[in-house]
């Protein structure tokens, strides 16, 4: 059984305007990753990597690890979600990374965006990921204007990581 949820209308309008096609694409975010229900899942089985059904926007759940409501991880994730959009949108490079406890995050906006648009994109993407992938500990969010990732594994420390590897590679379980 696939989970069927819709993005809050305000997020769709903020990110995509009122285009019908954009709204339909945004609502598909909710189908990209989900918790298991009844032994079935909305993503392919096997390597644990979520599969996107459209090119953009997309939310990918990298591993099936989940945190519990009220846990320290949830508290730290909420703190990061509050801080990362402001940090990235106020940076001249529209890039930020943050670590709170065992939550590691990275965010990047397109340089042709206004600071406010960068902030809205990251804030909405992170909030929508929590709805689309409830209790996921490792997700990557790819929007038209921004990209972000959060994980409980430190993907930021590798000396060989490029920005692309930090966003799109599966972290080791060490």
HUMO-V572210 format. One record per residue. N is the residue number from 1. PSI is psi as a letter, one per 40 degrees, with the letter a starting at -180 (NA if undefined). D_FIRST is the distance of its C-alpha to the first C-alpha in Angstrom with 2 decimals. Layout:
n->N psi->PSI d_first->D_FIRST
n->N psi->PSI d_first->D_FIRST
This chain:
n->1 psi->h d_first->0.00
n->2 psi->i d_first->3.79
n->3 psi->h d_first->6.58
n->4 psi->h d_first->9.21
n->5 psi->i d_first->12.65
n->6 psi->i d_first->16.06
n->7 psi->i d_first->19.04
n->8 psi->h d_first->21.92
n->9 psi->d d_first->24.28
n->10 psi->d d_first->27.13
n->11 psi->d d_first->25.52
n->12 psi->d d_first->24.78
n->13 psi->d d_first->28.36
n->14 psi->d d_first->29.90
n->15 psi->d d_first->28.39
n->16 psi->e d_first->28.21
n->17 psi->a d_first->30.55
n->18 psi->e d_first->29.70
n->19 psi->h d_first->28.90
n->20 psi->d d_first->26.13
n->21 psi->d d_first->24.98
n->22 psi->d d_first->25.04
n->23 psi->d d_first->23.03
n->24 psi->d d_first->20.32
n->25 psi->d d_first->20.43
n->26 psi->d d_first->20.37
n->27 psi->d d_first->17.34
n->28 psi->e d_first->15.45
n->29 psi->d d_first->16.37
n->30 psi->e d_first->13.59
n->31 psi->e d_first->11.00
n->32 psi->d d_first->13.02
n->33 psi->i d_first->12.23
n->34 psi->i d_first->10.25
n->35 psi->i d_first->10.55
n->36 psi->i d_first->8.76
n->37 psi->h d_first->6.82
n->38 psi->f d_first->7.27
n->39 psi->e d_first->8.64
n->40 psi->i d_first->6.03
n->41 psi->i d_first->6.74
n->42 psi->e d_first->7.15
n->43 psi->i d_first->10.66
n->44 psi->i d_first->12.74
n->45 psi->i d_first->13.82
n->46 psi->b d_first->17.55
n->47 psi->e d_first->19.80
n->48 psi->e d_first->17.67
n->49 psi->h d_first->18.37
n->50 psi->i d_first->15.81
n->51 psi->h d_first->15.99
n->52 psi->i d_first->16.88
n->53 psi->e d_first->16.04
n->54 psi->i d_first->19.38
n->55 psi->d d_first->22.76
n->56 psi->i d_first->23.27
n->57 psi->i d_first->22.31
n->58 psi->i d_first->19.81
n->59 psi->h d_first->18.55
n->60 psi->h d_first->18.17
n->61 psi->h d_first->17.36
n->62 psi->d d_first->19.85
n->63 psi->i d_first->19.30
n->64 psi->e d_first->16.91
n->65 psi->h d_first->19.68
n->66 psi->i d_first->19.20
n->67 psi->i d_first->21.97
n->68 psi->i d_first->22.32
n->69 psi->h d_first->23.20
n->70 psi->e d_first->26.97
n->71 psi->i d_first->27.61
n->72 psi->d d_first->30.34
n->73 psi->d d_first->27.87
n->74 psi->d d_first->26.29
n->75 psi->d d_first->29.85
n->76 psi->d d_first->30.91
n->77 psi->d d_first->27.93
n->78 psi->d d_first->28.78
n->79 psi->d d_first->32.41
n->80 psi->d d_first->31.63
n->81 psi->d d_first->29.51
n->82 psi->d d_first->32.58
n->83 psi->d d_first->35.05
n->84 psi->d d_first->33.65
n->85 psi->d d_first->33.60
n->86 psi->d d_first->37.21
n->87 psi->d d_first->38.39
n->88 psi->d d_first->37.07
n->89 psi->d d_first->38.17
n->90 psi->e d_first->41.63
n->91 psi->i d_first->42.13
n->92 psi->d d_first->44.16
n->93 psi->e d_first->41.67
n->94 psi->f d_first->38.53
n->95 psi->i d_first->37.33
n->96 psi->i d_first->36.76
n->97 psi->i d_first->35.49
n->98 psi->i d_first->35.29
n->99 psi->h d_first->34.87
n->100 psi->h d_first->34.55
n->101 psi->b d_first->34.44
n->102 psi->f d_first->31.84
n->103 psi->h d_first->29.96
n->104 psi->h d_first->31.06
n->105 psi->i d_first->30.49
n->106 psi->i d_first->31.77
n->107 psi->i d_first->31.83
n->108 psi->h d_first->33.49
n->109 psi->i d_first->34.14
n->110 psi->i d_first->35.77
n->111 psi->e d_first->39.50
n->112 psi->e d_first->39.89
n->113 psi->i d_first->37.99
n->114 psi->i d_first->39.91
n->115 psi->d d_first->39.59
n->116 psi->d d_first->37.88
n->117 psi->d d_first->35.25
n->118 psi->d d_first->34.65
n->119 psi->d d_first->34.27
n->120 psi->d d_first->31.83
n->121 psi->d d_first->29.71
n->122 psi->d d_first->29.48
n->123 psi->d d_first->29.07
n->124 psi->d d_first->26.27
n->125 psi->d d_first->24.48
n->126 psi->d d_first->24.68
n->127 psi->d d_first->23.64
n->128 psi->d d_first->20.65
n->129 psi->d d_first->19.60
n->130 psi->d d_first->19.63
n->131 psi->d d_first->17.24
n->132 psi->d d_first->14.93
n->133 psi->g d_first->15.12
n->134 psi->h d_first->15.87
n->135 psi->e d_first->18.44
n->136 psi->h d_first->18.45
n->137 psi->e d_first->21.94
n->138 psi->h d_first->22.18
n->139 psi->i d_first->21.08
n->140 psi->h d_first->22.85
n->141 psi->h d_first->22.88
n->142 psi->h d_first->24.50
n->143 psi->i d_first->25.77
n->144 psi->d d_first->28.49
n->145 psi->e d_first->31.14
n->146 psi->i d_first->30.16
n->147 psi->i d_first->28.40
n->148 psi->i d_first->27.74
n->149 psi->i d_first->26.40
n->150 psi->i d_first->26.26
n->151 psi->i d_first->26.12
n->152 psi->e d_first->27.46
n->153 psi->h d_first->29.23
n->154 psi->g d_first->32.35
n->155 psi->e d_first->31.84
n->156 psi->e d_first->34.88
n->157 psi->e d_first->37.69
n->158 psi->h d_first->37.83
n->159 psi->e d_first->41.15
n->160 psi->e d_first->39.69
n->161 psi->h d_first->36.71
n->162 psi->i d_first->36.95
n->163 psi->d d_first->35.04
n->164 psi->d d_first->32.65
n->165 psi->d d_first->32.09
n->166 psi->d d_first->31.48
n->167 psi->d d_first->28.74
n->168 psi->e d_first->27.07
n->169 psi->i d_first->27.81
n->170 psi->h d_first->25.98
n->171 psi->i d_first->28.23
n->172 psi->i d_first->29.70
n->173 psi->e d_first->28.73
n->174 psi->NA d_first->32.40
